[in-house]
Amino acid sequence: MKVKLTLAAAAIALMPSGAWAACSVEGSGEVNVISNFFETLELLAEKMKECEAGGVTVDAKLTTEHRQETEKAFAAGTSPFDAAAVANSSITLLQAKGQLRPLNDLVDKYRDQYNIEDQMLIRFGEDIAAVAFMVNAQHLFYRKDIFEEHGVEVPVTYDELLAAAEQLKAAGIEHPFGAAFGNSWELANEYINLLLANGGALFDPATSDAAFEGPEAIEALETLGAMFAYMSPNAMSMDFGDVKRQLQQGDVAMAILWGDQAPTMDNEEESTVVGKIGFAAAPAMQEGGAPASTFWWDGYVIPKNLDGDPDLTFQVIMHALSEQTVTENNDTTLWIRSAYQPTDYTGAITDTVVQGAPPYPMDPQASLAHSALGDNISDFIVGKESAEQSLTDAAEAYRTAARDQGFLK
């Protein structure tokens, strides 16, 4: 299966363009959309609601359980959702199961009206499966004032990050570091960043067998465990939102967070460290190696089994993804549209991508491996078993799931 992905170039080659119009959709009916819950998706939900007029109603459900709900809905006889926000990993099983409506006809029909740009289109072969709107990557957030006070250099490798954490802890900072270990998906994602940057892989592309039991995989997991020693004792119950608040409230001196959270550090309504946070590319696992991060896109898909009108749904989505949305909310994220103007908040995302962070693998096997790792590696982090045993358990869980899905004999 050929996947066309040009978002790395889109992230670093952006130029302004065009004009816009208010929401004016043709047709009537209800449009129901499900998505994850973070600032950019909240904004887009509000933009979709602008289309409520003349017999059009829009319901946007934002939930951290979006992935499970989407998979269940798209597999049902009729989906209660007419569209869903997805990303690199969550689209793969939906596409592999044939549950996504190709968008080629709608893109052709509305390309000029909504100025749909090629870099926004996610393709599997010739089928346009999603319209993407943002690029994201995890990278380092750090307290500039604390680093300067204690003479700490911004780390460019994980060895340097751990050394900086030890230096800060010795200086009296109780919990120098924060990262999202708080649920199985987030913990596995942190591990996959380190694994891929350490030369490892999730599965063998020739056989689909698990490929994360070797020395490079063990070393990556041991590094993840070493980070835990510098984190809050509640770290295993803290998600990305909690880690963001830790940094905003001055409870940690550095953290690995999603790049689109950078503007919130200077939001005076919720942050006590306005102007004090610096941003840098994700540290590498190997000196001179690529940053230990992956870059992601987020976008919208329409299921084949929707109950509503795909044409109306597409119009509502594209209104939300308009040039006007980007121009009026330029600092919210790293938008894919050429109307986006790079800012200080997104420079570290671009640096992370330019320095070699790969895209998150768009393979259903990767999604299965992600789930298996998330369900098993916490036992090592909290000291219940060895890194080798945790990875063996994860590999066996992956093999079971891969057999069930027909990827492994």
N, C-alpha and C positions, 0 to 999 in steps of 0.2 A: 504494500500500500504506500503510495507516494503522498507525502504531506508537504504542501508548499507553505513555508514559514519565512517571511521576510521582515520580521519585526525588529531584529537587531539593527538592520539598516534604518528602519523607521525611527528607532530610538535615538539615532545620532545624526540624522539628516532631515531636519524639520524646518519648514519655511512657512511664512504667513500666507493666507489667501482669503478670498471671498466674502460675500455678504450672506444674509440669512433672512428668514421670515418666521412669523409666529406659527404656532401649531395649526395646521389646517389639513385634517385627514378626511378621506372619502370613505363613506360607509357608516354603519352603525353596529353596535353590539358591545359585548364585554370583553376586555383584554385582561387576562390574569397572568402575572409574571412572578416568578420566584427567584430569589437571589441570596447570596451571602449577605452579611451585615457589616459593612464598613463605610467610611465617609463618602467615597465616590459613588457607591451603589445607592446610598441614601439620596444623594443629589440626583442621580438618574431616575430614581423612583419619583421624585418630586417633578422632574421634567416630564415624565410620562403622564403624570396626573394633569398637566396643562392641557392635554388633549381631550379632557372630559367636557364634551359639549355636543349638542345635536344628536343625542342618542348614543353617545360613546361613553362607556364607563371603564375605568382602569383600576385594578386592584394589584398592588405590588406588595408581595410578602417577602420580608427580609428576615432571614433566620440562619443561625449557625448550623442548623440541621439541613441546610438546603440540598446538600449532595444526596443524602439518603432519601429525602422527599422527592427530589428530581428523578432519581433512578426508579423509585417505586411508581411515580406518576407516568413516566415515559414507557414503562413496561405494562401498564394497565390497558384495559380495553379502550378507554378514553381518558386522556389526561385532563385533570382539573386545571392545569397550567398551560397557557398558550405559548409561553416562552420561558426560558430559564437563562440565568447568567452562569457561564461555565468558564473554565480555565484549561490550561494544557492538560492537566491530569484528569479532570472530571469529564472532558469531552470524549475520552478515548473509548471507554466501555459503551457509551451511548452510541457512538459511531459504529463500533464493532458489532453491536447487536442490531444495526440497521434501524435505529429509532429516530434518527434525525431527518427532517425534511430538507432536501437540497434547496438552497436559496437562489440559485442561478436566475430563475425567471423573475423573481422579485428584485434582485439586484439590477438586472437589465431594465426592468420597468421603471425603477426609481433612481437609477444612478445619477442622472442629471438633476433631478429635483432636489435630492439630498446631498449632491456632490460626494457620492460614495467613492472613496479612494482605494486603489488596489491593495495598499499595505494593510487595510482594515479587514481584508477577506482571508479567512482560514479555509484552505482547501484540502480535501482528501481526494487525490486524483483530480478529476475534472469537476467534482462536486464542491460547491461552496457550502460549507457546513455551519459557519459562524461568521458574525460580524464583530470584530474585536475593536475595543475602544481605548485600552490602556496597556502599557508595559510596566512591569514591576520586577523588583529583585530585592532580596534581603541584603543588607549591608551594615556596616558598623556605625552606631550612634555613640558619641562620647562627650563627656563634660569637658569643654575646653578649659574652663577655669581650674578644675581639679587636676587635670593633666599638667597644666602649666605650673600650678602650685607645687606639685610633687615631682616635677621633672620627668614625667612619663612621656615617652614617644608614642605616637599613634602606631599601633601594631599593624604590620603588613602580613604577618604569618600567625598561625595559631600558637606556635611556640612563643612568639612575642606577646600575643594576647594573654596567654597564661602567665608569662613573666610579669606583665603589667598588672594583672589581677593580684598576683602575689605581692608586688611592690605596694599596691594600694591597700591591700589587707594589712600589711605590716605597718602602714602609716595610720591605721585606725579606722579604715572604711570597712564596715562589717561585711557588706555584701557588694563587692565591686562590680559584679557582672549580672546581666539578666538575659534570658532567652526563653522562648516559649516551649516548655516541656509539658504543658498542661493538659493536652489530650493526645490520643494516639496518633492522629494525623500530623499534628504540629511537631511532635517529638520525632516521628519518622522523617519528616521533611528536614529537620535540623541535621539528622544523621545522613540523609541522602546528599545534602550539600557537601559534607565532609568526605563521604565515600567517593563521589564522582571526582572531587578535586584531588583525591589521593590516588587516582588512577584506577579506581574500582568501577564496577558495573552492577546493575540490578539483575540482569539476566543475560544469558548467552543468546545472541540473535539467531544463531544457527539451530539451536535446539529448544530454546525457550526455558531451559533449566535455570535454576537459581545460580547467581554468580557472586554472592556476597558472603562467602565463608572463608576467603583467603586472608593472607597477612595484611593486605591493604585495607580490607574490611574490618578486621579486628583492630588495627591501629586507629582507624577512624572512630570506632565505637569507644575505644579507650580514651581518645581525645574528648569525645562528648562527655564521658564520665568525669574526666578531669575538670571540665568546665563547671560541672555540678557542684564541686567543692567550694566555688566562689559565689554561689547563688543563694538566694533566700531558702530557708528550710521548707518553705511552702512552694518551691519552684515546680514540683510535680503536679500542682493543681493550678498553675498560672498560665493563661493563654496569652496571645499576642496583645490583647487589650490590657490585660493586667501588667504585662511588661512595659507597655507604653506608659501606663500610669506610674509605674515604679520610677521610670526615668523622669517623667514630668514632675513628680513630687520629690525628687532628689534622693530617692532610696537606693539607687545604683549609680555607678560612675560611667558605665558603658553597657551597651546592649546590642544584640543582633535583632534588627526589626525590619519590617517591610518598608521599602523606600517611600511609599505613598503616605507613611505616617509622619514624615519629616515636617510638613507644615504645622502639625498639631503641637509640636514642641514650642512653637512661638504663639500659640493661642492663649492669650492672657486670661481667658475665662476658665481654662482648665490646667494650665501649666505654671509652675513656680520657677521654671528655669529658662524663661524667655531670653533669647540671645546668648545662651550659654552652651548650646548643643552644637557640636561639629559633626560632620558627616564624611565618611570615607568609604572607599571600596571595601567589600568583604575581605577579610584576611584569607590568605592562601594556606593550604595544608602543606605545600612544599615550597621551599624558597625559590622564587622566580616562577612559580606555577600560577595557574589561573585562580581567581578568587573562588573561595568555597561558597558558592551560591549558584542558583540557576535563575535564568530570566524567564518570566511568565508573561502571557497575555491574558486578559479577561475580555469576554465578549458574550454575545447573546446567540442562542439557538432556538429553533422552533421545532417541536416534535411532530412526527407524522400523525400521531393520534390525538392531536388537539381537538377540542370541542368547538372552538371558535373559528374566526376567519383569519387565515394566515396573512392575507393581504393587509387587513386592518392592523393586525399585530405588528407586522413589519413596519408599517407607517409610524406607529406609535414609538417603536424602538428607534427608528431613524430620526424622529423628531428629537428624542432625548439625546442622541449622539450627534446633534447638529454642530456646525461650526460656531454658532452662537453659544452653545453650552461650553465649548472649549474656551472661546475667547473670554467669556464672562467668568469662568472658573479656572483660569489658566494654572493657578498654583495648587489646585486640588490634587493632581496626579501627573504622571508623564503620559499625556494623551497621545494617541497614535496619529491623529489628524495633523495635516501640515499647518493648520492654523495655530497649533501649539507653539509657544515660545519657551525655550528652556529656562529654568530658574536655578537659583542656588540650592533649592530643595531637591532637585532631581539630578544634580551633577554626579552624585555618588552612584545612582542607578546606572547612568551612562558609563561612568568609569568602570563599574563592575562588569558591564556587558563588553565594553571595548577591550578590557584586559583579559577576556577569554572565558567568562562564565558561560556555560552552555545553556541552551533552552532545556527546560524540564522535558524529559522524554515523553513524546506523544505516542505511546504504545500501551495497549491494554495490559500487557504483561507488567509494565512499570507500575501501573495502578494497583495491580494485585500484589506486587512486591511491597509497595508502599504500605498497604493495609497490613500485610503479614509482619513487616518490621515494626509498625506502630503497636501491634498487639503483643510484641514479645521483648523488645529491647529495654523496656523500663525495668525489667527484673535485674539487668546488669547495673543500670544507673543507680538503683537503690541498694545494691549490694547483695541481692538474693542469689545470684549465680554469676558465672564467669562470662566474659564477652563471647568466648567461643560457644558456650552452651546457648546463650541468647540468640546468636546468629544461626546456630543449628536448628533451634526451635522455629525461628522465623522462616528459614529455608524450607522446612518440612510443611509449615502452614502454607507457604507460597505454592509448593508443589501440589498440595491437595487442591487449592483453588484453581491453579492452572490446568490441572486434569479435569476438574469440573467444568471449566470453560472451554475445554477442547484445545488448549494451547500446548499441552504436554501429554505424552502417552504414558 
